[in-house]
Amino acid sequence: MTKRHIALLGAGRMGSALALAFLARGHAVTIWNRTPEKARALAPKGVRVAQAPRDAVMGADVVVANLSDYTATEEVLGAPGVSEALRDKALVQLATGSPRQARQLDRWARENGIRYLDGAIMATPSFIGQPHCTLLYSGESPLFEAERALLSALGGNTTHVGADIGHANALDAAILIVLWGTLFGTWHAAALCEAEGFPLDALGSSLGAVMPVLAESVRDSVARIAERRFAGDEQTMATVATCHASVRLLHEISREHGLHLGLPDALENVFERLRGRSGDDVAAVFQAVRRA
Ligand SMILES: NC(=O)c1ccc[n+]([C@@H]2O[C@H](COP(=O)([O-])OP(=O)(O)OC[C@H]3O[C@@H](n4cnc5c(N)ncnc54)[C@H](OP(=O)(O)O)[C@@H]3O)[C@@H](O)[C@H]2O)c1
């Protein structure tokens, strides 16, 4: 593989892992960090440390930014001489943010003659560089294809999700809300088991055992939403009425134990909005969620 010169802006937990993954593939890495000690800690591994963002960007083919958010990124990219040093180069922005923030940065990049890919890292630092590590990118396809081999250093599942610069962040947010929903459910489940004196290790193994059912429900729901198949039919696995009854029960048990009602209340709230649709497929809940 051709050796490339990478400038990395940010030597936080994630930025440091990104630097080492590029280095492991034989690329030259120059890093800048606001707190210099964090960047200097990488020097013994072969990373060059820059004193200012502009110095890092000057000699690079590709610039990767991984600061805490877009506000910090815009601040650093706005530092003296940085936009000029970036001109005609590829900028890969990997902080977590919203689609709107990616579009705003894209406008700035275009105004300054900078080629920009936005990315979302779907992993923690220890996964970086591994074959099953997922990173999502959006932006112009020719730019992604030109940098695909380089970006694969960060994870084997390096995926372009579309030309719309906001779409990596859109999919990131969509996946994150599934993760948060699952984790919120897990915390509520643990509180419920504890209140009932049920062992938590048995909860863990039982949750593992029902994951295939959960995976199938997720797949079926997304397919039905895409096809707008909300009426109950022969393939319906559970109706609104059946699922609403389960939610009411969950609410009752949680109330009896004095648990936090955030999750049962939220579920009850959306099911209440489906009055008169008890025979529909449970995927119809989507229609209650999509408009406040
Ligand atoms: N960690 C993860 O598991 C993970 C997973 C997916 C995505 N991400 C995303 O990756 C990004 C970095 O996360 P992280 O875990 O590496 O965070 P972190 O360890 O807290 O690092 C944050 C980095 O941003 C820099 N920074 C913050 N504000 C700045 C400013 N105003 N000017 C200049 N530099 C500034 C910090 O510099 P100092 O060292 O000087 O404070 C540091 O380099 C975030 O957007 C995060 O959501 C992280």
The ligand as an SDF file (V2000), in Angstrom:
LIG
                    3D

 48 52  0  0  0  0  0  0  0  0999 V2000
  -14.4450    7.1780   22.8060 N   0  0  0  0  0  0  0  0  0  0  0  0
  -15.3400    6.4870   22.0940 C   0  0  0  0  0  0  0  0  0  0  0  0
  -15.6670    5.3290   22.4090 O   0  0  0  0  0  0  0  0  0  0  0  0
  -15.9570    7.0860   20.8530 C   0  0  0  0  0  0  0  0  0  0  0  0
  -16.7420    6.2800   20.0060 C   0  0  0  0  0  0  0  0  0  0  0  0
  -17.3010    6.8140   18.8590 C   0  0  0  0  0  0  0  0  0  0  0  0
  -17.1200    8.1490   18.5830 C   0  0  0  0  0  0  0  0  0  0  0  0
  -16.3720    8.9220   19.4170 N   0  0  0  0  0  0  0  0  0  0  0  0
  -16.2600   10.3500   19.1270 C   0  0  0  0  0  0  0  0  0  0  0  0
  -14.9090   10.7390   18.9350 O   0  0  0  0  0  0  0  0  0  0  0  0
  -14.7420   12.0860   19.4100 C   0  0  0  0  0  0  0  0  0  0  0  0
  -13.5910   12.1160   20.4240 C   0  0  0  0  0  0  0  0  0  0  0  0
  -13.9500   11.2720   21.5130 O   0  0  0  0  0  0  0  0  0  0  0  0
  -12.8650   10.8370   22.6140 P   0  0  0  0  0  0  0  0  0  0  0  0
  -13.4590    9.6830   23.3360 O   0  0  0  0  0  0  0  0  0  0  0  0
  -11.5130   10.6980   22.0020 O   0  0  0  0  0  0  0  0  0  0  0  0
  -12.9030   12.1070   23.5710 O   0  0  0  0  0  0  0  0  0  0  0  0
  -11.7220   12.6830   24.4890 P   0  0  0  0  0  0  0  0  0  0  0  0
  -10.8070   11.6110   24.9300 O   0  0  0  0  0  0  0  0  0  0  0  0
  -12.3970   13.5160   25.5210 O   0  0  0  0  0  0  0  0  0  0  0  0
  -10.9230   13.6370   23.4910 O   0  0  0  0  0  0  0  0  0  0  0  0
  -11.4670   14.8620   23.0700 C   0  0  0  0  0  0  0  0  0  0  0  0
  -10.4500   15.5670   22.2040 C   0  0  0  0  0  0  0  0  0  0  0  0
  -10.9790   16.8250   21.7810 O   0  0  0  0  0  0  0  0  0  0  0  0
  -10.0520   17.8490   22.1270 C   0  0  0  0  0  0  0  0  0  0  0  0
  -10.7640   19.1090   22.3440 N   0  0  0  0  0  0  0  0  0  0  0  0
  -11.9480   19.2990   22.9910 C   0  0  0  0  0  0  0  0  0  0  0  0
  -12.3130   20.5920   22.9390 N   0  0  0  0  0  0  0  0  0  0  0  0
  -11.3540   21.2330   22.2240 C   0  0  0  0  0  0  0  0  0  0  0  0
  -11.1750   22.5860   21.8060 C   0  0  0  0  0  0  0  0  0  0  0  0
  -12.0750   23.5300   22.1130 N   0  0  0  0  0  0  0  0  0  0  0  0
  -10.0750   22.8700   21.0990 N   0  0  0  0  0  0  0  0  0  0  0  0
   -9.1680   21.9310   20.7830 C   0  0  0  0  0  0  0  0  0  0  0  0
   -9.2640   20.6230   21.1390 N   0  0  0  0  0  0  0  0  0  0  0  0
  -10.3670   20.2870   21.8520 C   0  0  0  0  0  0  0  0  0  0  0  0
   -9.3610   17.3330   23.3690 C   0  0  0  0  0  0  0  0  0  0  0  0
   -8.1780   18.0400   23.6030 O   0  0  0  0  0  0  0  0  0  0  0  0
   -7.5040   18.0580   25.0720 P   0  0  0  0  0  0  0  0  0  0  0  0
   -6.7590   16.7650   25.1890 O   0  0  0  0  0  0  0  0  0  0  0  0
   -6.6560   19.2470   25.0660 O   0  0  0  0  0  0  0  0  0  0  0  0
   -8.6450   18.1430   26.0740 O   0  0  0  0  0  0  0  0  0  0  0  0
   -9.1310   15.8820   22.9210 C   0  0  0  0  0  0  0  0  0  0  0  0
   -8.1000   15.7920   21.9870 O   0  0  0  0  0  0  0  0  0  0  0  0
  -16.0930   12.5180   19.9920 C   0  0  0  0  0  0  0  0  0  0  0  0
  -16.8300   13.2330   19.0510 O   0  0  0  0  0  0  0  0  0  0  0  0
  -16.7610   11.1780   20.2900 C   0  0  0  0  0  0  0  0  0  0  0  0
  -18.1700   11.2590   20.3140 O   0  0  0  0  0  0  0  0  0  0  0  0
  -15.7830    8.4240   20.5400 C   0  0  0  0  0  0  0  0  0  0  0  0
  1  2  1  0
  2  3  2  0
  2  4  1  0
  4  5  1  0
  4 48  2  0
  5  6  2  0
  6  7  1  0
  7  8  2  0
  8  9  1  0
  8 48  1  0
  9 10  1  0
  9 46  1  0
 10 11  1  0
 11 12  1  0
 11 44  1  0
 12 13  1  0
 13 14  1  0
 14 15  2  0
 14 16  1  0
 14 17  1  0
 17 18  1  0
 18 19  2  0
 18 20  1  0
 18 21  1  0
 21 22  1  0
 22 23  1  0
 23 24  1  0
 23 42  1  0
 24 25  1  0
 25 26  1  0
 25 36  1  0
 26 27  1  0
 26 35  1  0
 27 28  2  0
 28 29  1  0
 29 30  1  0
 29 35  2  0
 30 31  1  0
 30 32  2  0
 32 33  1  0
 33 34  2  0
 34 35  1  0
 36 37  1  0
 36 42  1  0
 37 38  1  0
 38 39  2  0
 38 40  1  0
 38 41  1  0
 42 43  1  0
 44 45  1  0
 44 46  1  0
 46 47  1  0
M  CHG  2   8   1  16  -1
M  END
$$$$
